[in-house]
Each structure stands twice: as C-alpha cells, then as structure tokens.
C-alpha cells in the first residue's frame, strides 16, 4: 500500500469510532457526576459512612495505578482475528453496563450499602478500564498523519461531549422529586446506549495494520515501566491531564448542589447550565480545526487559559457584586466563557498527549501505544476519585450533606407513595432554606477558586515542560519514517 494510503483515514472508521463515544461518555458522566448525588439524596448514610464511601473511591483509584498499565500490557499482547483492541472494547462495554444497572437498582442503607458499594464499584472500575484503555489506544493506530489525527481527535471529543451533555442535562431535570425511580431508569437506558455504541465501533472500524507495525514480541511489566519512565513528555502530560480533569470536573460535580441550595430543589437550572456547558464546549471543539489554522498550539493554550481564568473569577463573585447578580442568565454567560475555554484547552492537551506516542517512538524506537495511553484513563479516573473525595469533604464541612440527607428521607417517602407532591415540595423548601451564607461560601470556593488553581498548575506545566511543538513533531515523524525506510 502506498504511503499516502497509510496516512488516510477512511470515512467509515472515522465516524463509527467517533460516534461510539456517545454511549460510553454518557454512561461515564452518569457515574462520575451523579452517583454521589444519587447516594447523597436517596441513600441513608451517616457523615462517617459517607466519608468511608469516598475513601473507598480513592483506594480503588490507587489500585488503578497498577490495574491500568497491566490492562495496557494485556491489550498489547492480545492476538485475535478481531485485533487487540476490539475484544476488550466489547467485553468491557457489556460487563460495565450490567454493573451500572446494579449500582442504581439495589437499595440498601448504612453499612450494608457500603459493603455492596465496595464490591460493585470495584467491578465497575475494572470493566470500564477494559473498555477505556482499548478504545483510546485505538486512536493513534488509526492515523499517524497529524492533520488526520487532529480531525479525528476533534470529532471524538465532539461525540463524547454529546453523550456527556445528554446525561448531564437530562438527569437533573427528571430526578428531583422522583429520584429513586428516575435514576434506575437512566441506568438502564444509558447502559444500553453504551453497549450499542461500542458494538457500532467494533463492527464499523477498519483496523489499518500497515499504519502501526504489529510486532510479535511480548510486552512485559518491566519493559512497560521502562517505557513510561523514559518518555518524560508523557509523564508531564499525564500530570497536565490529572490537574485539568480534576479542576474542570469540580464545577459540574458541585454544580447540582449549588443550584439546589441557591435556587431551590429543582433540576431546571442545572439543565439550563448543562445546555450552556454543551454549547460552549461543542462550539469550541467544532471551531478548533479552524483556530488551529490561525494559531499554533502554544497560543491556543494561552487563549483558552485566559478564558477559563476570567470565567472562574467572575463566577466566584456572582451575587457579591452589584453588576454580577445571582441570576441564571448571568451565570450562563459566565459558564459560556469557562466551557469554551475548557473545550479548547482539552482538545489541545489531547493532541499534545497523543503526540507523545511519536516522541516515545523517536526516543526508543517503540510506540507501545496501549501502554502509553493507559496513563490517560488512569489520570482521568484518579482525578475522578480525588474529585469525589473533595466533593464529599466540602459537603460535610459546609453542612450541606446533612441537609441533603433530610431531603433523602422525603425522597424515600415519595418513592413509597407515602407523601404527596405538594407536601413533598413544602418540606424540601423548608430544608433548603436552612442553607446559610457560610455554607454556600464554602461550596462556592470549592467550585470556582479550587478549579482555577488546579487548571493554572496544568497550564504552567505545559509552558515549562512540554517541548513537542508543531515543528518538532514534524521532524520526529520524518526521522521515524526515514529509519523505517532505511530498514527496508
């Protein structure tokens, strides 16, 4: 096959791979954003039990420090007629969907729920790891041409955002006042979408074996660790991904509590905010290829960080300054700044991370994309665990968790049809009114100032440590192709 064809990504593979992200990110967002909310507002736990639950999340992510790279090694050594990625994509999707349904349908309280959660969440973590590493490891194997890779990465993030925003927008709108039954329904729907989307990817993607050479030698754990420590650019970008994921997730993770206790126990404001989140992010992602023609990646990072910083600072002052009233329109406009900036920042960091594959090949002569890409989902899940721990701590310190547990009592009564709609609303209004200014200030700091600090750290690492600009990348690829040509 010609060199040009080697770098060509066919339309069928591009679209089925990208669209497959809808269901998987829909389900991941459901767990990432709403599992703790579901527990907070429907499961009876003491503050001590709630912190133990958050601690379980952190411990499991530490386990991921071993689990993710091991999964990457297993994928590297998988040899089937379907290739090394597709079997794990499908197995992970099916088993993960089953576990998601269990998490939201089995109803327990107290320590019994903690034990159930410890077992079931571990299964969720393991099964999602199977799918996540295999799915993302396939991306650099589909195209080595930087232009095609930018287009594919942009398309993947757009479809992933569609899935995430669908979950983020629908769940709060339909769950307040009917939380127990609604969460069960969403678990079944999202789990089904996850499986169907990944089946589409498995059946639709044409694997181009000539793009990346498939070597017969096995990849051991010792060699895997050696590769990771040798690729310094991957190490730095992994930290960037960690800080960015953690910082960008806190606003949404605490957002539903913000709207419940600032505007009342209704999901409409969170849904509106999620729509703004979707618009800001998707517009930025669609615009990225055009922005990339005008600005290099360094300038895009600076621009996106400026938008993010201004947005978070303004959000932190909403309601405290006369020209920033506590109004959903004002908050939505500020949100547009934040989310458009985060959209540009995220897709740029994904491209930077992907380009460390060629850096590793340039330095050592080996790509090992599954091993390298295993660090991306690891950092995403590590940040998710830290996020849940931080969220739990903020809710308990502020006193808002105690108010949420009072609401959980009435959600349980509502699910059992032991209280009417009007009585439910009246009781919940009384509870929400107990949230005082100090409580809400702690919440505000956690969802604006803390994220800004974390994303600033990510920005500084890129500026100080990342060296693979456009020209450097082209030189590396040219050198790699030259080495291969000389071998032939």
N, C-alpha and C positions, 0 to 999 in steps of 0.2 A: 504493500500500500504506500502511496506517496506521502511525503512529509506533510503536505497541506491537508490531506485527509486525516492524518494522525491528529492534527490540531482542530479538526472540525467536529463540532458537537451537533448531532442530528436533532431535529425538532422534537421527535417523539420522546427521546431520552430526556431532553431538556425539560419538557413540560410535565411528563409523568413523574420525574424525580422531584421537581419543584413543587408541584401540586400535592405530592404525597405528604408534604409538611403541614398541610392544613389540619388533618386529623390528629397528628402526633403533637403539634403545639397546642391544639385545642385541649387535648387531654392533659398535657403537662401544665398548662396555665390553670386548668381546673384544680389540679392538685396543689400547684405552687401558690396560687392566690387564695383559694377558697377552702382548702382542707382545714386549715387552722381556724378560719371564720366559722365553718360548719361546726367544728368542735367547740369553739368559743360560745356560740349562740344556741347550740342544741344538745350538747353532751354535758352532763353534770360532773364537774371535776373541781376539787379544791384548788386554790392557787399553788399549793405544793405539788399536787398531781399534774397540774398544767405545766409547771416548770420541769418536772421529771419527763414529761412528754417531749418538751422542747429539747431537753438534754439527750433523749433517745435519737432525735433527728441529727444532732451534732455528732454523736458517736457513730452513727451509720455513715455519715459523710467522711469521717476519718477512715472507716473501713473502705470507703471508695478510693482512698489513696492507694490501696493495694488492688482492689477489685477492678477499677477502670483499666489500668495498664495490663493486668492479667487478661482482661477481655480483649484488649487490643492485640495481645500476643496470640490468643486463641484464634482471632479473626485472621491474623497474618498467616497462620498455619492451617487454615481451613482449605480443603481442596474438594470441591463438589462440581457437578456439571452446571450448577447454578452460579458458580463462582464462590468467592469467600465472603462477600457482603450480604447477598440476598437471603440466604438461610437464616442468618441472625436477625435481619430486619423483620422477617415474617414471624419467627418464633417469639421474638421479644414483643412484638405488637399484640399478638393473640393472648399471650400469658399476662401481659401488663393490663390489657383491657379487663380481663377476668378479675384481677386483683383490685382495680379501681372500683368495680361494681361492689365488691365485698366491703371495701372501706366505707362506703356510704349507705350500705343496706343493713349491716349487722349493728344492732342497737344494744349497747351495754353502757354501764356507768362506773365511775370510780376506778378502783384498781383493776377490776375485770377488763375495763376498756383499755387501760394502759398495757396490760399483757397482750390483749388482742392486737392492739396497735403496734406493739413492738414486733410481733411476728409478721403481721400483714404488711406493714410499711417496709420491712426488710425485703419481702418478696417483691413489692412494687419497685424498690430501688434496684434490685438485681435484674428484673425483667426489663426495666426501662434502659438500663445500661447496655444490655444486649442490643436493643434496637438503636439506641442513640449513637453509640460508637460506630456501629456498622453503617448507619445512614450517613453520618458526616464523613466517615472515611472514604465513602464512595465519591464524594465531590471532587477532590483533586485527581482522582483516577479518570474522571470523565473528560477532562480537558486540561492541557498544560499551557495552552495559549493564554496569555494574560488577559487579552480583551474578552475572549470567550468565558474565561473564569470570572471576570468582573460581572459580566452579564448574567451568568448562571447564579453567582452568589447573590446578586441583587434580586433575581427572580425568586430564589429560595427564601430569602428573608421577607419578601412581599407576601408569599403564600403562607409562610409561617405566621406572619403578623395577622393575616386574615383569620387563621384558626385561633390565635391567641385573643384577638379582639372580639371574635364571636363569643367565646367563653366569657371573657371579661365583661362584655356588655349585657349578655342575656342572663347570666346567673344572678347578679344583684337585683335585677328587675323582677324576677319571678320567685325569689326565695324569701323575701321579708313577709312574715305573717303566715307563711306556708313552707317553712324552711325544710323540715324533715322529709316530706314527700317530694318536694321540688328537687332537692339535692340527689335523692335516689333516682329520679327521672333523668336528670342531667348526666349522672354517672353511666347509665345505660346508653344514652344517646351518644355521648362523647366517646365512650369505649368502642361502640360500633363504628363510628366515623374513623377512629384511629385504625382499626383493622382494615376497613375498606380502602382507605387512602394508601396504606402501606402495601396492600395487595396490588393496587394500581402501579405503584412504584416497582415492585418486584417483577410484574408482568410486562411493564412498559419500557424499562431502561435497557438499552442495548449496551452491554459492557464492552468497551474497546480495549482488548488485551494488548494492542500494539502501542497504546499511549504510555502505559507503565509496564515495564517488563515484569513478568511473574517468575520469580526465582524459586528454585527447588529447595534451597537450604532453609532449615527451620530457624525460627527466631526464638531464642531462649530469653529467660527473665534477666540474666546477667547482661546479655547483649542489649536488651531493651533499655535497662537502666543506663548503660554506657551511652546509648544514642541520645537519651533525654538530657543527660548532663553535658554532653558535647555540644548540643545545639543551644547555645546561650540565647539566641534570638527567640527561640520557642519558650525558654524559661521566662524571659522578660514579658513576652506577650501573654503568657499564661497568667502572670500577675495582673497585667492590664485587664484581661478578661474577668478575673476574680473581682477586682475593685469596681469595674464598670457594672458587672451583673449585680453585685450587692448594692451598689449605690442606686442604680436605676430601678431596682425592684422595690426598694423601701417605700417610695411614694405610693405605688399601687397596693402594696401589702398593707399599709396603714390607711390607705385612702378610704376604704369602706367604713372603717371606724370613724374617720374624720367626718364623713358625710352623715353617718348615723347620729353622732353626738353633736354636730354643729347645725345640721339642717333637719333632723328628725329621722325616725326609723322607717325610711322608705328607700327603695333602690333606684328611684328615677334619677337622682342627681349623680350617683355613681355611674349609671348607664350613660348619661349625657357626657360625663367626663371621659368615659371609655371610648365613646364615639370620637371625641376630640383627640384622644390618645391615638386612635386608629388613623384619623385624618392626618394628623401631624407626622406620624411615623411613616405611613404609606406614601404620602406626598414626598417626604424626604427620600425615601427609598426609590421611588419612581424617578425622581429628579437626579439621583446620584450619578448615573452614567453621563448625563449632560453636565453636571457640576464637575465631574472628573475630567471632562474635556477642557474646562476653563481653568481649573485649579489642580495642582498636584496634591498628593495625599497629605503632605505636611500642612498645607494651607487649609485643606478641608477639616483636618483635626482641630486647628486653631479656631476656625469659624464655628464649628459645631460646639466646641467647648465654651465659646463666648455666649452662644445662645442658651446653653444649659445653665451656665453660671448666673446670667441675668434672670432667667426664669425662676430658678430656685430662690434667689434673693428676694424677688418680688413676691413669690408665694409665701415666704416666711413672714412677710409684712402685711399680708391681706387681713383686713379687719382692725389693724393697728394704726393705719394712716388714713386720713380722710379721702385721699384720691384712690385708695385701694379698698373699697367696701367689700364686705363679705357677701359676695353675690356670685351666683353660678356662672354668669356671663363673664365677669372679670376673671374668675378662676379658670374658666375655659380658655380665655385668650392667653393667659399666662401658661396654661398647660400646653397650648399650641407651640409656644416658644421652646419649652422644655422638650417636648416629644419630637419636634422636628430636629432639634439639635441632637437628641439621643439617636434618632434614626440615622443621621449622617455619621455620627460617631461610631455607632455599632457596625454598620456595614463596612466602614473603613478599617476598623480593627479586625473584622473577619477576614478581609483581604490580606491585611498585614500578617495575620496568623497563618493563613493558607500559604503565603509566600515563604514562610519558614520551612516548608517542605523542601523547596528547591535549595534553600540555604543549607539544610542538612545534607542533601544530596551533593551539593557543591563542596561541602567541607569533608564529607566522609565517603562519598560515592554510593551511598544507600539512601533510599527515600523512606521506607518504613512508615508509610502514611497512616496506617491504623494505630501504630504505637504513638506517633506524634499527635494524631488527632484525638487520642484517648484523653489527653490533658484538657481539651476544650470542654467536653461534657463533664469531666471531673471538676473543673473550676466552676462550671455552671451549677452543678449540684452542691458543691462546697459552699458557694455563695448563697444558695437557697437554704441550706441548713443554718448558716450563720444568720441569714435574714430571719428565719423562723425563731431562732433564739433571741435575736434583738427585738423582734416584734413582741414576743412573749414577755420579755423583760420590761419593755416600755409600757405594755398594757397593765402589767401587775404593779409596777412602780407608780404609774399615774392613777391607779384605782379604777380604770375603765373596765378591767376584766371582771371585777366584782359586779359592776352594773350589767355587763353582758350576761353574766350567769343568772341574774334576776330575770332578764329577758328570756333566757333559755327555759326557765320554769314555765313561762306563759306560752312559749313555742310548743312545749310538750303538751300542755293542756289543749292548745289549739289543734294539734295533730290528733288528739284523742276525742275531739269534738266536745270538750268539757267547758269551753268558753266561747262566747260568740265573737263576731268580728268587731263590733263596737266596743265591747268590754275589753277585748284584747288591745285595741288601739289606745284606749284611755289608760290602761295600766302601764303600757310601754311608754307613753308620753310622760307619765309621772317619773318613771325610771330615768329616761333620757335627760329630763330637766335637772337631775341631780349631778350631772357632769359640770363641775365648776371651772373657772378660768385656769387655775394652776394645772388641773388635769389636762385640759385641752392644749395648754402651752407645751407641756412635756411631749404630747403627741405631735404637735407642730414641729418642734425641734427635731424629733426623730424622723420625720418625713420630708424635711427640707434641708436643714443645716448638715445633718449627718451624711445624706447622699451627696451633697456638694463637696464635702471633704473627701469622700471616697473617690468620686469621679476626678477631682483635682489630682489625687495621687496617681490615678491611671494616666492622666494627661502628662504629668511630669515624667513618668517612666518612659512614655513614648518619646518625649522630647530629648531625654537624656541618654536613653539606652538603645533605641531602635535605629538600625542603620540601613535597612533594606528599602531604599527609595526606588523610584521607577528605573533610573539608570543602572543602579546596582543590580536590580532584578534582571534586567535585560542582559547585562554582562554575565551573570551567573548562568542563565538559560543557554546563552550562546556557548559558553565554556562547557556546559554539560553535554550539549548536542555535539560539540566538537570532539569530546572524549569518546562518545559513543560511536561517532563516525570513524575515528581512528582505530577503535577496536575491531570494527567491521572491515 
